[in-house]
Amino acid sequence: MRVMVELNHLSYSSLSLYSMCPRAWRYRYVEKVQTLTAPALVLGSAFHATVERVVRASVTGEQVDAGVVWEAEWAKVCEQEIAWNGDAPEIIGAEGARMIACQTSRDLLASLSPLVENGEPVIEKRFELSVPGVPVPVLGFIDLITADGVPCDLKTAGRAWSVDQARKEVQPTVYLAALNQLGYTLNPERRFTHHVWVKGRNPRVESFTTTRTVGEMFQLFANIRDTWTSIEAGLFPTNTTTWKHSKKFCDFWAMCPAGGAV
């Protein structure tokens, strides 16, 4: 039976989820199954808010302590209902405090110089990417654009990244294509930087700057059109070949016939 889908936009996260598992996409965006927020997402949200506050302060001249900001943001995000699954919020909060306080983090936060437009730093820049042949836009927010016009994404990760991993990420292509449509010309090399806070006993920040080609942007548009065509056709098969196909990582494991559903 064909499923009726009503969407007024796509996003990078929704496109990524469809690529990972179309059935999970159906649960989230068609059936709108509600799930609790995972601790890793809560940690990432608090980190984004902390870095944003510190970067804004660097423009306004306000003196802020990143550790104090972290504690406030962590307390704020913990007010929601979270699927802790045995994890202790105080332990995760302490891990985040170590990550924001490590030397590489302090160095990065001191060096980040945001692009300023109309007196405001360009943080959480909203965009709408129009894709030929797709009737709805791709909406999103760019974490930060630095003074040289390079968009940045701020991430937390359980393990170290590699240059190859950063190079294969699709997110930069989406964001650079959107900035191109918006008329940004400060970054003709089409550079993109991932700043990755790595968890662990010795936390650190690793930064990866990669570039994208015009050809990759055209391929991106083709891939989004293919995804839209599949969504319209009601194609939502289960993908059992990815890391997300597990009880630990799939939000819909219990209801999926290929997962834990009986």
C-alpha positions as CSV (number, residue, x, y, z in Angstrom):
1,M,0.0,0.0,0.0
2,R,1.4,3.4,-1.0
3,V,2.0,5.8,1.8
4,M,0.9,9.4,1.5
5,V,3.8,11.8,2.4
6,E,3.1,15.5,3.0
7,L,6.3,17.5,3.4
8,N,7.0,21.2,3.0
9,H,10.8,20.8,3.2
10,L,13.7,18.4,3.5
11,S,16.8,18.7,5.6
12,Y,20.3,17.3,5.6
13,S,19.4,15.1,8.6
14,S,16.3,13.7,6.9
15,L,18.2,13.0,3.7
16,S,20.9,11.3,5.7
17,L,18.4,9.2,7.5
18,Y,16.7,8.1,4.3
19,S,20.1,7.1,2.9
20,M,20.8,5.2,6.1
21,C,17.4,3.4,6.3
22,P,14.3,4.4,4.4
23,R,12.1,2.5,6.8
24,A,13.4,4.5,9.8
25,W,12.7,7.6,7.7
26,R,9.1,6.5,7.3
27,Y,8.7,5.9,11.1
28,R,10.0,9.4,11.8
29,Y,8.6,11.6,9.0
30,V,5.5,9.8,7.9
31,E,4.2,8.0,11.0
32,K,5.8,10.6,13.2
33,V,6.8,8.1,15.9
34,Q,8.0,10.0,18.9
35,T,11.3,8.9,20.5
36,L,13.3,10.1,23.5
37,T,16.4,12.1,22.9
38,A,19.7,10.1,23.2
39,P,22.4,11.3,25.5
40,A,24.9,11.8,22.6
41,L,22.4,14.3,21.0
42,V,21.9,16.1,24.3
43,L,25.7,16.4,24.7
44,G,26.0,17.8,21.2
45,S,23.2,20.3,21.7
46,A,24.8,21.7,24.9
47,F,28.2,21.9,23.1
48,H,26.7,23.9,20.2
49,A,25.1,26.3,22.6
50,T,28.3,26.7,24.6
51,V,30.5,27.4,21.6
52,E,27.9,29.8,20.2
53,R,27.8,31.8,23.4
54,V,31.6,31.9,23.6
55,V,32.0,33.0,19.9
56,R,29.3,35.7,20.3
57,A,31.1,37.0,23.4
58,S,34.3,37.3,21.3
59,V,32.5,39.8,19.0
60,T,30.7,41.8,21.7
61,G,33.7,41.9,24.0
62,E,31.8,40.2,26.8
63,Q,34.0,38.1,29.2
64,V,32.7,34.6,29.6
65,D,34.1,31.4,31.1
66,A,33.5,28.5,28.7
67,G,33.3,26.1,31.7
68,V,30.6,28.1,33.4
69,V,28.7,28.4,30.2
70,W,28.9,24.7,29.7
71,E,27.5,23.9,33.1
72,A,24.5,26.2,32.5
73,E,23.8,24.8,29.0
74,W,24.1,21.2,30.3
75,A,21.6,21.9,33.1
76,K,19.3,23.4,30.5
77,V,19.3,20.5,28.1
78,C,18.9,18.0,30.9
79,E,15.4,19.5,31.7
80,Q,13.9,17.5,28.8
81,E,13.0,13.8,28.9
82,I,16.1,11.8,27.9
83,A,16.7,8.1,27.2
84,W,19.6,7.7,29.5
85,N,19.6,3.9,29.2
86,G,21.8,3.4,32.2
87,D,24.1,6.4,31.6
88,A,24.5,8.8,34.5
89,P,23.8,12.5,33.5
90,E,26.4,13.7,36.0
91,I,29.1,11.5,34.4
92,I,28.2,12.7,30.9
93,G,28.1,16.3,32.1
94,A,31.6,15.9,33.6
95,E,32.9,14.5,30.4
96,G,31.5,17.5,28.5
97,A,33.2,19.8,31.0
98,R,36.6,18.1,30.4
99,M,36.1,18.4,26.6
100,I,35.3,22.1,26.7
101,A,38.2,22.7,29.1
102,C,41.0,20.8,27.3
103,Q,43.8,22.8,25.8
104,T,42.9,22.2,22.2
105,S,39.4,23.4,22.9
106,R,40.6,26.5,24.6
107,D,43.0,27.2,21.7
108,L,40.2,26.8,19.1
109,L,37.7,28.9,21.0
110,A,40.3,31.7,21.3
111,S,41.0,31.6,17.6
112,L,37.5,31.3,16.1
113,S,36.8,34.6,14.3
114,P,33.2,34.6,12.9
115,L,32.0,36.5,9.9
116,V,30.0,39.5,11.0
117,E,27.0,40.8,9.1
118,N,25.0,43.8,10.3
119,G,27.0,43.8,13.5
120,E,26.1,40.2,14.3
121,P,28.3,37.1,14.1
122,V,27.1,34.6,11.5
123,I,26.1,31.7,13.7
124,E,23.3,29.2,13.0
125,K,22.9,30.7,9.5
126,R,19.5,29.5,8.1
127,F,19.4,28.5,4.4
128,E,17.0,27.2,1.9
129,L,18.5,25.1,-0.9
130,S,16.4,24.9,-4.1
131,V,17.0,21.7,-6.0
132,P,15.8,21.5,-9.6
133,G,13.0,18.9,-10.0
134,V,12.2,18.8,-6.3
135,P,9.2,20.9,-5.3
136,V,10.3,21.5,-1.7
137,P,13.5,23.2,-0.4
138,V,16.2,21.7,1.7
139,L,16.3,23.7,4.9
140,G,19.1,23.9,7.4
141,F,21.3,25.9,9.7
142,I,25.1,26.3,9.3
143,D,26.7,26.3,12.8
144,L,29.3,29.0,12.0
145,I,30.8,30.9,9.1
146,T,34.2,32.3,9.9
147,A,35.6,35.7,8.8
148,D,37.2,34.2,5.6
149,G,33.8,32.9,4.5
150,V,34.4,29.2,5.4
151,P,31.3,27.4,6.8
152,C,32.1,25.2,9.9
153,D,30.3,22.4,11.6
154,L,30.8,21.7,15.3
155,K,30.6,18.0,16.3
156,T,31.2,15.8,19.3
157,A,32.4,12.2,18.6
158,G,33.2,9.1,20.5
159,R,36.3,8.4,18.4
160,A,38.8,10.3,16.3
161,W,38.0,11.3,12.7
162,S,40.2,10.9,9.7
163,V,40.7,13.3,6.7
164,D,39.1,10.6,4.5
165,Q,36.0,10.6,6.7
166,A,35.7,14.4,6.6
167,R,36.2,14.3,2.8
168,K,33.4,11.8,2.4
169,E,30.8,13.7,4.4
170,V,27.9,14.9,2.3
171,Q,26.9,17.7,4.7
172,P,29.6,20.2,3.4
173,T,28.3,19.8,-0.2
174,V,24.8,20.7,1.0
175,Y,25.9,23.7,2.9
176,L,28.3,25.0,0.2
177,A,25.7,24.6,-2.5
178,A,23.3,26.6,-0.3
179,L,25.8,29.4,0.3
180,N,26.5,29.5,-3.4
181,Q,22.7,30.1,-4.1
182,L,22.7,32.8,-1.4
183,G,25.5,34.6,-3.3
184,Y,28.4,34.2,-0.8
185,T,31.7,34.9,-2.6
186,L,34.2,34.9,0.2
187,N,35.1,31.3,-0.2
188,P,35.8,30.6,-3.9
189,E,37.8,27.5,-3.1
190,R,34.6,26.0,-1.5
191,R,36.3,25.0,1.7
192,F,34.5,23.5,4.7
193,T,35.8,22.9,8.2
194,H,34.7,20.2,10.7
195,H,35.7,21.0,14.3
196,V,35.4,17.7,16.1
197,W,35.5,17.4,19.9
198,V,36.6,13.8,20.6
199,K,35.5,12.2,23.9
200,G,37.8,10.0,26.0
201,R,40.2,10.0,28.8
202,N,42.3,12.7,27.0
203,P,39.7,14.7,25.1
204,R,40.8,17.0,22.3
205,V,39.5,18.9,19.3
206,E,40.5,18.0,15.8
207,S,39.8,20.3,12.8
208,F,39.5,19.1,9.2
209,T,39.2,21.5,6.2
210,T,38.2,19.9,2.9
211,T,36.9,21.3,-0.4
212,R,34.1,20.4,-2.7
213,T,33.8,20.7,-6.5
214,V,31.0,22.0,-8.7
215,G,30.6,18.5,-10.0
216,E,29.9,17.2,-6.5
217,M,27.2,19.8,-6.1
218,F,25.5,18.7,-9.4
219,Q,25.8,15.1,-8.2
220,L,24.2,16.1,-4.9
221,F,21.2,17.6,-6.7
222,A,20.8,14.3,-8.7
223,N,20.9,12.3,-5.4
224,I,18.3,14.5,-3.8
225,R,16.1,14.2,-6.8
226,D,16.4,10.4,-6.6
227,T,15.6,10.4,-2.9
228,W,12.5,12.6,-3.5
229,T,11.3,10.3,-6.3
230,S,11.6,7.3,-4.0
231,I,9.8,9.1,-1.2
232,E,6.9,10.0,-3.6
233,A,6.8,6.4,-4.8
234,G,6.4,5.2,-1.2
235,L,9.6,3.2,-1.2
236,F,10.7,2.6,2.4
237,P,12.6,-0.7,2.6
238,T,14.6,-1.6,5.7
239,N,18.4,-1.4,5.3
240,T,20.0,-4.0,7.4
241,T,23.6,-3.4,6.2
242,T,24.5,-0.2,8.1
243,W,25.8,0.4,11.6
244,K,22.5,1.9,12.6
245,H,20.7,-1.4,12.2
246,S,21.0,-2.4,15.8
247,K,19.1,-2.2,19.1
248,K,21.6,0.3,20.4
249,F,21.5,2.8,17.6
250,C,18.0,2.5,15.9
251,D,15.3,4.5,17.6
252,F,12.7,2.3,16.0
253,W,14.2,-1.1,16.6
254,A,11.3,-2.4,18.8
255,M,8.7,-1.8,16.1
256,C,10.7,-2.8,13.0
257,P,10.0,-6.3,11.6
258,A,13.7,-6.5,10.7
259,G,14.6,-5.5,14.3
260,G,13.0,-6.4,17.6
261,A,9.3,-6.6,16.6
262,V,7.8,-10.0,16.9
